[in-house]
Amino acid sequence: MKHSLLFITLATSTRKNYSRIATTGMSFSSAKGMHPLSDAIQKHFDRLRSNKRELLLLDGGTGEELFRRGVPDDRKIWSATAVVNEQYHQVLIDVHRSFVNAGSDAITSNSYSITPGVGFSYDSIAKHVATAGKIARESLSSGSEDCDATSRKTSPHAGGPLVFGSLGPLVESYRPDKIMEHMDGIKVYSMMTKSLSPFVDCFLAETMSSFEESSQAVEAVGNLSLDYQRPLIVSYTLHGDGSVRSGESVTRAIQRLLDFATLQKVQLLGVMFNCAEPEAITRAFEQIHSNDKVRNLLDDKGIILGAYANRLTSIYSDWTLEGSEEAQPMRKDLSPQQYFDEFISTWVRDLGVQMVGGCCGITPEHISYMHSHLFLD
């Protein structure tokens, strides 16, 4: 199935000179030996690069939205419950559709927590990750009466959204000290990407806590045969000061990431920050924005910046899913309006961000509010 993307224009109220570097006009046409990009993602990222006022609206926090709709959180396999247990597949489909109907131009497969770290065997990872990818793709079926042009917050020329294939941390989130050995991590990510590949437009290595963790996903994607290759977006989680959770500065991590992706011949489309406090994400973007070398490097390579913060209270450095008896409390000061007014609008208007959405606790209502205030209908 061929999917086209909505190209949205910033509303008049936010049309300003964004202090962004000029585009180079470089296309994302596939390099020799690389799998060609899907028409939808090719056109969309070309459009993002050629017009800095255009955005890609992401989805919100799938896991927390599943729990809000009655899927049990056992504090073991987390959101994977909705994939492993067929009785919750329809709830997962409904969650994906709710974000699309709110205006999301990309949804992310619910494969984040299908990992060895929570007890899945290699064979079961391959099986369940494929199921997550298939559910995400099928939730966008044009025949769905719940996910079509009449219910979506889009313009008339819009087509179906993209599917990003989630590659989460393999052991624990937020813990750079608890990642797999390099070759072991590559092996798992290779298996996950092969399982996701038939269903996704792009791989998303998200909540990466260090360059080393992200490098395992990058190398796994680079090692794929042509039939399985897809482009990649990498997203880091942050400390409160805006550094990567390993202590690396975001500028240093980005430079290393871009160099390594080039070495591995991986089509890196974007760098994002996620599952961190929005204040930390602002600090990270400010560090990037004030570093001419990094900004020029991002521009030369055609890398799009993005962010999707969580609504959780602060995560301690020794946090583990296994050791948490209950869900992390939600902040009470990040309503849809507050998240947009205090963070999203600043990222887009002043800091060069073109992909925005939300992570844990960011609901379809948040996405709908972003859509209504960022984009012309």
C-alpha positions as CSV (number, residue, x, y, z in Angstrom):
1,M,0.0,0.0,0.0
2,K,1.3,3.4,-0.9
3,H,0.9,6.2,1.7
4,S,1.1,9.9,1.1
5,L,1.6,12.4,3.9
6,L,-0.1,15.6,4.8
7,F,2.2,18.5,4.4
8,I,1.0,21.1,6.9
9,T,1.8,24.8,7.0
10,L,2.4,26.7,10.2
11,A,-0.6,28.9,11.1
12,T,-0.2,32.6,10.5
13,S,0.2,33.4,14.2
14,T,3.4,31.4,14.3
15,R,4.9,32.4,11.0
16,K,8.1,34.1,11.9
17,N,11.7,34.2,10.8
18,Y,12.8,31.2,12.8
19,S,16.6,31.8,13.0
20,R,17.2,28.7,11.1
21,I,20.0,28.0,8.7
22,A,19.2,27.9,5.0
23,T,18.5,24.7,3.3
24,T,21.0,23.2,1.0
25,G,18.5,21.7,-1.4
26,M,19.8,18.2,-0.9
27,S,17.4,15.4,-1.6
28,F,16.9,12.3,0.4
29,S,17.2,10.1,-2.7
30,S,18.7,6.8,-1.7
31,A,22.4,6.4,-2.0
32,K,23.9,3.5,-4.0
33,G,23.3,0.2,-2.2
34,M,20.5,1.6,0.0
35,H,16.9,0.6,0.0
36,P,14.8,3.4,-1.8
37,L,12.7,5.4,0.6
38,S,8.9,5.0,0.4
39,D,7.2,7.7,-1.6
40,A,5.5,9.1,1.4
41,I,8.6,9.6,3.6
42,Q,10.8,10.7,0.7
43,K,8.4,13.5,-0.3
44,H,7.8,14.5,3.3
45,F,11.4,14.8,4.3
46,D,12.2,16.6,1.1
47,R,9.4,19.0,1.9
48,L,10.5,19.5,5.5
49,R,14.0,20.4,4.3
50,S,12.9,22.7,1.5
51,N,10.5,24.7,3.8
52,K,11.5,25.2,7.4
53,R,7.9,26.2,8.3
54,E,6.6,22.7,7.6
55,L,6.1,20.2,10.4
56,L,5.5,16.5,11.0
57,L,3.1,16.0,13.9
58,L,3.9,12.8,15.8
59,D,1.6,10.8,18.1
60,G,1.6,10.8,21.9
61,G,2.2,8.2,24.6
62,T,0.8,4.9,23.4
63,G,1.6,2.9,26.6
64,E,0.0,5.3,29.0
65,E,-3.0,5.7,26.7
66,L,-3.5,2.0,26.7
67,F,-3.5,1.9,30.5
68,R,-5.9,4.8,30.5
69,R,-8.3,2.7,28.4
70,G,-8.1,-0.3,30.7
71,V,-5.2,-2.4,29.6
72,P,-3.5,-3.6,32.8
73,D,0.0,-2.4,33.7
74,D,1.8,-5.3,35.3
75,R,5.1,-3.4,35.8
76,K,6.8,-6.2,34.0
77,I,6.2,-6.1,30.3
78,W,4.5,-2.7,30.4
79,S,2.7,-1.8,27.1
80,A,3.7,-5.1,25.5
81,T,0.7,-6.5,27.3
82,A,-1.5,-5.1,24.5
83,V,0.5,-7.0,21.9
84,V,1.1,-10.3,23.7
85,N,-2.6,-10.7,24.7
86,E,-4.9,-10.8,21.7
87,Q,-7.8,-9.6,23.7
88,Y,-6.2,-6.1,23.8
89,H,-5.4,-5.8,20.1
90,Q,-8.5,-3.8,19.4
91,V,-7.7,-1.4,22.2
92,L,-4.2,-0.9,20.6
93,I,-5.8,-0.3,17.2
94,D,-8.1,2.2,18.8
95,V,-5.2,4.1,20.4
96,H,-3.3,4.3,17.2
97,R,-6.5,5.6,15.4
98,S,-7.2,8.1,18.1
99,F,-3.8,9.8,17.5
100,V,-4.4,9.8,13.8
101,N,-7.8,11.2,14.2
102,A,-6.3,13.9,16.4
103,G,-4.0,14.9,13.5
104,S,-0.8,12.8,13.9
105,D,1.1,12.3,10.6
106,A,3.1,9.4,12.0
107,I,2.3,6.8,14.6
108,T,4.9,4.5,16.3
109,S,4.6,0.8,16.6
110,N,3.9,-0.6,20.1
111,S,7.2,-2.6,20.1
112,Y,9.1,-0.5,22.6
113,S,9.0,-2.9,25.5
114,I,9.2,-6.2,23.6
115,T,12.8,-6.8,24.7
116,P,15.1,-9.3,26.5
117,G,15.2,-6.9,29.5
118,V,11.7,-7.8,30.5
119,G,12.0,-11.5,29.8
120,F,11.2,-12.1,26.2
121,S,13.1,-14.8,24.4
122,Y,14.7,-14.1,21.0
123,D,12.0,-16.1,19.2
124,S,9.2,-14.4,21.0
125,I,10.7,-11.0,20.4
126,A,10.6,-11.6,16.6
127,K,7.0,-12.8,16.8
128,H,5.6,-10.0,19.0
129,V,7.5,-7.2,17.3
130,A,6.1,-8.3,14.0
131,T,2.6,-8.3,15.5
132,A,3.1,-4.8,16.8
133,G,4.2,-3.6,13.4
134,K,1.3,-5.3,11.7
135,I,-1.2,-3.8,14.1
136,A,0.2,-0.3,13.6
137,R,0.0,-0.7,9.8
138,E,-3.4,-2.3,9.8
139,S,-4.8,0.4,12.1
140,L,-4.3,2.9,9.3
141,S,-6.4,0.8,6.8
142,S,-8.2,3.2,4.5
143,G,-11.3,1.0,4.9
144,S,-11.5,1.8,8.6
145,E,-14.6,3.9,9.5
146,D,-12.8,5.1,12.6
147,C,-9.6,6.3,10.8
148,D,-10.5,8.1,7.5
149,A,-10.6,11.5,5.9
150,T,-13.9,12.5,7.5
151,S,-12.7,11.9,11.0
152,R,-9.1,13.0,10.8
153,K,-8.0,16.6,11.6
154,T,-6.3,17.0,8.2
155,S,-6.6,19.0,5.0
156,P,-8.5,17.4,2.0
157,H,-5.3,16.5,0.2
158,A,-3.9,14.4,3.0
159,G,-3.2,10.7,2.7
160,G,-2.4,8.0,5.3
161,P,0.2,8.7,8.0
162,L,3.6,7.1,8.3
163,V,4.4,4.2,10.6
164,F,7.7,4.4,12.6
165,G,9.0,1.2,14.0
166,S,10.0,1.6,17.7
167,L,13.4,0.2,18.8
168,G,13.5,0.9,22.5
169,P,16.3,0.2,25.1
170,L,16.9,-3.5,25.4
171,V,17.4,-3.7,29.1
172,E,16.1,-0.7,31.0
173,S,15.0,2.8,30.0
174,Y,17.0,5.8,31.2
175,R,19.9,3.6,32.3
176,P,23.2,4.0,30.3
177,D,24.8,1.7,32.8
178,K,22.4,-1.1,31.9
179,I,22.8,-1.6,28.2
180,M,23.7,-4.8,26.4
181,E,27.2,-5.6,25.2
182,H,27.7,-4.1,21.8
183,M,27.5,-7.2,19.6
184,D,24.6,-8.7,21.7
185,G,22.7,-5.4,21.2
186,I,23.3,-5.5,17.5
187,K,22.0,-9.0,17.3
188,V,18.7,-8.1,19.1
189,Y,18.2,-4.9,17.1
190,S,18.9,-6.8,13.9
191,M,16.1,-9.3,14.7
192,M,13.7,-6.5,15.6
193,T,14.3,-4.5,12.5
194,K,13.8,-7.5,10.3
195,S,10.5,-8.2,12.0
196,L,9.3,-4.6,11.7
197,S,10.6,-3.9,8.2
198,P,7.6,-5.2,6.2
199,F,5.2,-2.8,8.1
200,V,7.1,0.4,8.7
201,D,8.4,3.4,6.8
202,C,11.2,4.2,9.1
203,F,12.9,2.8,12.2
204,L,12.8,4.9,15.4
205,A,15.5,4.2,18.0
206,E,14.0,6.0,20.9
207,T,14.7,6.8,24.5
208,M,18.4,6.1,23.9
209,S,20.4,7.0,27.0
210,S,23.9,7.2,25.4
211,F,25.7,7.3,22.1
212,E,26.8,3.7,22.7
213,E,23.2,2.5,23.1
214,S,22.1,4.3,19.9
215,S,25.2,3.0,18.0
216,Q,23.9,-0.6,18.5
217,A,20.7,0.3,16.7
218,V,22.5,2.2,14.0
219,E,24.9,-0.6,13.3
220,A,22.1,-3.1,13.2
221,V,20.2,-1.1,10.6
222,G,23.4,-0.7,8.6
223,N,24.0,-4.4,8.5
224,L,20.5,-5.2,7.1
225,S,20.2,-6.6,3.6
226,L,18.7,-4.3,1.0
227,D,15.2,-5.9,1.3
228,Y,15.0,-5.1,5.0
229,Q,16.6,-1.6,5.0
230,R,14.6,1.4,6.1
231,P,15.8,4.9,7.1
232,L,16.4,5.7,10.8
233,I,15.6,8.4,13.3
234,V,17.4,8.4,16.6
235,S,15.9,10.0,19.8
236,Y,17.7,10.5,23.1
237,T,16.4,10.8,26.6
238,L,17.9,13.6,28.7
239,H,19.0,14.7,32.2
240,G,17.4,17.8,33.6
241,D,20.3,19.9,32.4
242,G,19.8,18.9,28.8
243,S,22.6,16.4,28.5
244,V,22.2,12.8,27.4
245,R,21.6,10.5,30.4
246,S,25.1,9.1,30.0
247,G,26.5,12.6,30.8
248,E,27.5,13.4,27.2
249,S,26.6,16.8,25.9
250,V,23.9,16.6,23.2
251,T,26.2,18.4,20.7
252,R,28.9,15.8,21.2
253,A,26.4,12.9,21.0
254,I,25.0,14.3,17.8
255,Q,28.4,14.7,16.2
256,R,29.3,11.1,17.0
257,L,25.9,9.8,15.8
258,L,26.1,11.6,12.5
259,D,29.7,10.4,11.9
260,F,28.8,6.8,12.8
261,A,25.7,6.7,10.7
262,T,27.7,7.9,7.7
263,L,30.3,5.2,8.4
264,Q,27.6,2.5,8.6
265,K,25.9,3.9,5.4
266,V,22.6,4.4,7.3
267,Q,20.0,6.8,6.1
268,L,19.6,9.0,9.2
269,L,16.7,11.3,8.7
270,G,16.3,13.0,12.1
271,V,17.5,13.4,15.6
272,M,15.0,13.9,18.4
273,F,14.7,14.0,22.2
274,N,12.0,12.1,24.0
275,C,10.7,10.7,27.3
276,A,12.3,13.6,29.2
277,E,10.9,16.7,30.9
278,P,10.1,19.4,28.3
279,E,12.3,21.8,30.2
280,A,15.3,19.5,29.6
281,I,14.4,19.3,26.0
282,T,14.4,23.1,25.7
283,R,17.8,23.2,27.2
284,A,19.1,20.6,24.8
285,F,17.8,22.6,21.8
286,E,19.3,25.8,23.1
287,Q,22.7,24.1,23.3
288,I,22.3,22.9,19.7
289,H,21.0,26.3,18.5
290,S,24.0,28.1,20.0
291,N,26.6,25.7,18.4
292,D,27.2,26.8,14.8
293,K,29.3,23.8,14.1
294,V,26.6,21.3,15.0
295,R,23.9,23.4,13.3
296,N,25.8,23.5,10.1
297,L,26.6,19.7,10.3
298,L,22.9,19.0,10.8
299,D,22.0,21.2,7.8
300,D,24.7,19.8,5.6
301,K,23.4,16.2,6.2
302,G,19.8,17.2,6.0
303,I,18.9,16.1,9.5
304,I,15.5,17.2,10.9
305,L,15.2,18.0,14.6
306,G,12.3,16.8,16.7
307,A,11.0,16.3,20.2
308,Y,8.3,14.5,22.1
309,A,8.4,15.1,25.9
310,N,6.7,13.1,28.6
311,R,4.3,14.3,31.3
312,L,6.0,12.3,34.0
313,T,7.5,13.7,37.2
314,S,11.3,13.5,37.4
315,I,12.8,10.1,36.8
316,Y,15.6,9.3,39.3
317,S,18.9,8.1,38.0
318,D,18.6,4.6,39.6
319,W,15.1,4.0,38.3
320,T,14.2,0.6,36.9
321,L,10.9,-0.8,35.6
322,E,11.6,-4.0,37.6
323,G,12.0,-2.0,40.8
324,S,9.0,0.3,40.4
325,E,5.9,-0.9,42.2
326,E,3.6,1.6,40.6
327,A,3.4,3.9,37.6
328,Q,5.4,7.1,37.7
329,P,3.1,10.0,38.8
330,M,2.0,12.5,36.2
331,R,2.6,16.2,36.3
332,K,-0.4,18.4,36.8
333,D,1.1,21.4,35.0
334,L,1.2,20.0,31.4
335,S,-2.3,20.3,30.1
336,P,-2.7,20.4,26.3
337,Q,-2.6,24.2,26.4
338,Q,0.3,24.4,28.8
339,Y,2.4,21.9,26.8
340,F,1.8,23.8,23.7
341,D,2.1,27.4,25.0
342,E,5.2,26.8,27.2
343,F,7.2,24.3,25.1
344,I,6.0,23.2,21.6
345,S,5.5,26.8,20.3
346,T,9.0,27.8,21.5
347,W,10.6,24.7,20.0
348,V,9.0,25.3,16.6
349,R,9.2,29.1,16.6
350,D,12.6,29.7,17.9
351,L,14.7,26.5,18.0
352,G,14.4,24.9,14.6
353,V,12.2,21.9,15.5
354,Q,10.1,20.4,12.8
355,M,8.9,17.1,14.3
356,V,6.7,17.4,17.5
357,G,4.5,15.2,19.5
358,G,4.5,13.6,22.9
359,C,5.7,10.6,25.0
360,C,4.3,9.0,28.2
361,G,1.2,10.8,29.4
362,I,0.7,13.0,26.3
363,T,-2.8,12.2,25.1
364,P,-4.8,12.5,21.8
365,E,-6.2,15.6,23.4
366,H,-2.7,17.1,23.5
367,I,-2.1,16.2,19.9
368,S,-5.4,17.6,18.8
369,Y,-4.6,20.9,20.5
370,M,-1.2,21.0,18.8
371,H,-2.8,20.4,15.5
372,S,-5.4,23.1,15.9
373,H,-2.9,25.7,17.0
374,L,0.1,24.9,14.7
375,F,-1.6,24.1,11.4
376,L,-4.1,25.6,9.1
377,D,-7.1,23.4,8.5
